Amino acid sequence: MCDASDYAVGAVLGQRIEKHFRPIHYASKTMNQAESNYTTTEKEMLAVVYAFEKFRSYLIMNKSIVYTDHSGLKYLFPKKDAKACLLRWIL
């Protein structure tokens, strides 16, 4: 799970056991001056990128599902005409 506010991003690494989400690790960081000027979509994507970087060792060679409250992100992945910096983050 990932989320962003105006000043910080956060993520929770967890696993599903018998239809219940069980948290394993929590992580958060405050944004620097440049990151705090991002649009809402960029901040939410920053949270996803931060989560994958932070939990990289747990996620290698495993299927991952991202949960976010920003519905615009799910449309970003199949699009090829999105902003260049967001497309680089996806890769």
FITOR-442837 format. One record per residue: residue number from 1; x negated, y negated, z negated of N, C-alpha, C in turn. Coordinates in Angstrom, 1 decimal. Example, Ala and Ser with C-alpha at 12.3 -4.5 7.8 and 13.67 -1.06 7.14 Angstrom:
// residues 2
(atom 1, (-13.2, 5.7, -7.8), (-12.3, 4.5, -7.8), (-13.2, 3.3, -7.8))
(atom 2, (-12.8, 2.2, -7.1), (-13.7, 1.1, -7.1), (-12.9, 0.0, -7.9))
END
This chain:
// residues 91
(atom 1, (-0.8, 1.2, 0.0), (0.0, 0.0, 0.0), (-0.9, -1.2, 0.0))
(atom 2, (-0.5, -2.2, 0.8), (-1.2, -3.5, 0.9), (-0.3, -4.6, 0.8))
(atom 3, (-0.8, -5.7, 0.2), (-0.1, -7.0, 0.1), (-1.0, -8.1, 0.0))
(atom 4, (-0.5, -9.3, 0.4), (-1.3, -10.5, 0.4), (-0.4, -11.7, -0.2))
(atom 5, (-1.1, -12.6, -0.9), (-0.4, -13.8, -1.3), (-1.2, -15.0, -0.7))
(atom 6, (-0.9, -16.2, -1.2), (-1.6, -17.3, -0.7), (-3.1, -17.4, -1.2))
(atom 7, (-3.4, -16.6, -2.2), (-4.7, -16.7, -2.8), (-5.5, -15.4, -3.0))
(atom 8, (-4.8, -14.3, -2.8), (-5.5, -13.0, -3.0), (-4.9, -11.9, -2.2))
(atom 9, (-5.6, -10.8, -2.0), (-5.1, -9.6, -1.4), (-5.3, -8.4, -2.3))
(atom 10, (-4.4, -7.5, -2.2), (-4.4, -6.3, -3.0), (-4.1, -5.0, -2.3))
(atom 11, (-4.5, -3.9, -2.8), (-4.3, -2.6, -2.2), (-4.2, -1.5, -3.3))
(atom 12, (-3.4, -0.5, -3.0), (-3.3, 0.6, -3.9), (-3.6, 1.9, -3.0))
(atom 13, (-4.5, 2.7, -3.4), (-4.8, 4.0, -2.8), (-4.0, 5.0, -3.6))
(atom 14, (-3.2, 5.8, -2.9), (-2.4, 6.8, -3.6), (-2.2, 8.0, -2.8))
(atom 15, (-1.5, 9.0, -3.3), (-1.1, 10.2, -2.6), (0.3, 10.6, -2.9))
(atom 16, (1.0, 11.2, -2.0), (2.3, 11.6, -2.2), (2.3, 13.0, -2.7))
(atom 17, (3.0, 13.2, -3.9), (3.1, 14.5, -4.5), (4.6, 14.7, -4.8))
(atom 18, (5.2, 15.7, -4.1), (6.6, 16.1, -4.2), (7.5, 14.8, -4.1))
(atom 19, (7.3, 14.1, -3.0), (8.1, 12.9, -2.6), (7.9, 11.7, -3.5))
(atom 20, (6.9, 11.8, -4.4), (6.6, 10.7, -5.3), (5.2, 10.1, -5.0))
(atom 21, (5.1, 8.8, -5.0), (3.8, 8.2, -4.7), (3.0, 8.1, -6.0))
(atom 22, (1.8, 8.6, -6.1), (1.0, 8.6, -7.3), (-0.2, 7.8, -7.0))
(atom 23, (-0.4, 6.6, -7.7), (-1.6, 5.8, -7.5), (-2.9, 6.5, -8.0))
(atom 24, (-3.9, 6.2, -7.2), (-5.2, 6.8, -7.5), (-6.2, 5.7, -7.9))
(atom 25, (-6.1, 4.6, -7.1), (-7.1, 3.5, -7.3), (-6.4, 2.2, -6.9))
(atom 26, (-6.7, 1.1, -7.7), (-6.2, -0.2, -7.4), (-7.4, -1.1, -7.0))
(atom 27, (-7.2, -2.1, -6.1), (-8.2, -3.0, -5.7), (-7.6, -4.3, -5.3))
(atom 28, (-8.3, -5.4, -5.6), (-7.9, -6.7, -5.2), (-9.1, -7.7, -5.1))
(atom 29, (-8.9, -8.8, -4.4), (-9.9, -9.8, -4.3), (-9.2, -11.1, -4.0))
(atom 30, (-9.9, -12.2, -4.5), (-9.4, -13.5, -4.2), (-9.9, -13.9, -2.8))
(atom 31, (-9.2, -14.7, -2.1), (-9.6, -15.2, -0.8), (-10.6, -16.3, -0.9))
(atom 32, (-11.5, -16.4, 0.0), (-12.3, -17.6, 0.1), (-11.6, -18.8, 0.8))
(atom 33, (-12.2, -19.9, 0.9), (-11.6, -21.1, 1.4), (-11.1, -20.9, 2.8))
(atom 34, (-11.9, -20.3, 3.7), (-11.4, -20.0, 5.1), (-10.3, -19.0, 5.1))
(atom 35, (-10.3, -18.0, 4.4), (-9.3, -17.0, 4.4), (-7.9, -17.5, 3.9))
(atom 36, (-8.0, -18.4, 2.9), (-6.7, -19.0, 2.4), (-6.0, -19.9, 3.4))
(atom 37, (-6.7, -20.2, 4.5), (-6.1, -21.0, 5.6), (-5.5, -20.1, 6.7))
(atom 38, (-5.6, -18.8, 6.6), (-5.0, -17.9, 7.5), (-3.5, -18.0, 7.5))
(atom 39, (-2.9, -17.6, 8.7), (-1.4, -17.5, 8.7), (-1.0, -16.3, 7.9))
(atom 40, (0.3, -16.2, 7.6), (0.8, -15.0, 6.8), (0.5, -13.7, 7.4))
(atom 41, (0.6, -13.6, 8.7), (0.3, -12.3, 9.4), (-1.2, -12.0, 9.3))
(atom 42, (-2.0, -13.0, 9.4), (-3.5, -12.7, 9.3), (-3.8, -12.3, 7.9))
(atom 43, (-3.2, -12.9, 6.9), (-3.4, -12.6, 5.5), (-3.0, -11.1, 5.2))
(atom 44, (-1.8, -10.7, 5.7), (-1.4, -9.4, 5.5), (-2.3, -8.4, 6.2))
(atom 45, (-2.8, -8.7, 7.4), (-3.7, -7.9, 8.1), (-5.1, -7.8, 7.4))
(atom 46, (-5.5, -8.9, 6.8), (-6.7, -9.0, 6.0), (-6.6, -8.0, 4.8))
(atom 47, (-5.4, -7.9, 4.2), (-5.2, -6.9, 3.1), (-5.3, -5.5, 3.6))
(atom 48, (-4.9, -5.2, 4.8), (-5.0, -3.8, 5.3), (-6.5, -3.5, 5.6))
(atom 49, (-7.2, -4.5, 6.2), (-8.6, -4.3, 6.5), (-9.4, -4.1, 5.3))
(atom 50, (-9.1, -5.0, 4.2), (-9.8, -4.8, 3.0), (-9.5, -3.5, 2.3))
(atom 51, (-8.3, -3.0, 2.4), (-8.0, -1.6, 1.9), (-8.8, -0.5, 2.5))
(atom 52, (-8.9, -0.6, 3.9), (-9.6, 0.4, 4.6), (-11.1, 0.3, 4.3))
(atom 53, (-11.6, -0.9, 4.1), (-13.1, -1.0, 3.8), (-13.3, -0.5, 2.4))
(atom 54, (-12.5, -0.9, 1.4), (-12.6, -0.6, 0.0), (-12.5, 1.0, -0.2))
(atom 55, (-11.5, 1.6, 0.4), (-11.3, 3.0, 0.2), (-11.8, 3.9, 1.3))
(atom 56, (-12.8, 3.4, 2.0), (-13.3, 4.1, 3.2), (-13.8, 5.5, 2.9))
(atom 57, (-14.5, 5.7, 1.8), (-15.0, 7.0, 1.4), (-13.9, 8.0, 1.2))
(atom 58, (-12.7, 7.6, 0.7), (-11.6, 8.5, 0.5), (-10.8, 8.8, 1.8))
(atom 59, (-10.9, 7.9, 2.7), (-10.0, 8.0, 3.9), (-10.7, 8.6, 5.1))
(atom 60, (-12.0, 8.8, 5.1), (-12.7, 9.4, 6.2), (-12.1, 10.8, 6.4))
(atom 61, (-11.8, 11.1, 7.7), (-11.3, 12.4, 8.1), (-10.0, 12.8, 7.5))
(atom 62, (-9.2, 11.8, 7.0), (-7.9, 12.1, 6.4), (-6.8, 11.3, 7.1))
(atom 63, (-5.6, 11.8, 7.2), (-4.5, 11.0, 7.8), (-4.1, 9.9, 6.8))
(atom 64, (-3.9, 8.7, 7.3), (-3.6, 7.6, 6.4), (-2.3, 7.0, 6.8))
(atom 65, (-1.5, 6.6, 5.9), (-0.2, 5.8, 6.1), (-0.4, 4.5, 5.4))
(atom 66, (-0.1, 3.4, 6.1), (-0.2, 2.1, 5.5), (1.3, 1.6, 5.2))
(atom 67, (1.5, 1.2, 3.9), (2.8, 0.6, 3.6), (2.5, -0.9, 3.3))
(atom 68, (3.3, -1.7, 4.0), (3.2, -3.2, 3.8), (4.6, -3.8, 3.8))
(atom 69, (4.7, -4.9, 3.2), (6.1, -5.6, 3.2), (6.2, -6.6, 4.3))
(atom 70, (5.2, -6.7, 5.2), (5.2, -7.6, 6.3), (5.6, -6.8, 7.6))
(atom 71, (6.8, -6.9, 8.0), (7.3, -6.0, 9.1), (6.7, -6.4, 10.4))
(atom 72, (6.1, -7.6, 10.5), (5.5, -8.0, 11.8), (4.2, -7.2, 12.1))
(atom 73, (3.6, -6.6, 11.1), (2.4, -5.9, 11.4), (2.6, -4.6, 12.2))
(atom 74, (3.8, -4.0, 12.0), (4.0, -2.7, 12.7), (4.2, -3.0, 14.2))
(atom 75, (4.5, -4.2, 14.6), (4.6, -4.5, 16.1), (3.3, -4.9, 16.6))
(atom 76, (2.3, -5.2, 15.8), (1.0, -5.7, 16.2), (0.2, -4.6, 16.8))
(atom 77, (0.3, -3.4, 16.3), (-0.6, -2.3, 16.7), (-0.4, -1.9, 18.2))
(atom 78, (0.8, -1.8, 18.7), (1.0, -1.4, 20.1), (0.8, -2.6, 21.1))
(atom 79, (0.8, -3.8, 20.6), (0.7, -5.0, 21.5), (-0.8, -5.2, 21.9))
(atom 80, (-0.9, -5.6, 23.2), (-2.3, -6.0, 23.7), (-2.4, -7.5, 23.9))
(atom 81, (-1.4, -8.3, 23.6), (-1.5, -9.7, 23.9), (-1.5, -10.5, 22.5))
(atom 82, (-1.8, -9.8, 21.4), (-1.9, -10.5, 20.1), (-3.2, -11.3, 20.1))
(atom 83, (-3.4, -12.0, 19.0), (-4.6, -12.9, 18.9), (-5.8, -12.0, 18.8))
(atom 84, (-6.9, -12.5, 19.4), (-8.1, -11.7, 19.6), (-8.7, -11.2, 18.3))
(atom 85, (-8.7, -12.1, 17.2), (-9.3, -11.7, 16.0), (-8.4, -10.5, 15.3))
(atom 86, (-7.1, -10.6, 15.5), (-6.3, -9.5, 14.9), (-6.5, -8.2, 15.6))
(atom 87, (-6.7, -8.2, 16.9), (-7.0, -7.0, 17.7), (-8.4, -6.4, 17.3))
(atom 88, (-9.4, -7.3, 17.0), (-10.7, -6.8, 16.6), (-10.5, -6.1, 15.2))
(atom 89, (-9.7, -6.7, 14.3), (-9.5, -6.1, 13.0), (-8.9, -4.7, 13.1))
(atom 90, (-8.0, -4.5, 14.1), (-7.3, -3.2, 14.3), (-8.3, -2.2, 14.7))
(atom 91, (-9.3, -2.6, 15.5), (-10.3, -1.6, 16.0), (-11.2, -1.3, 14.8))
END
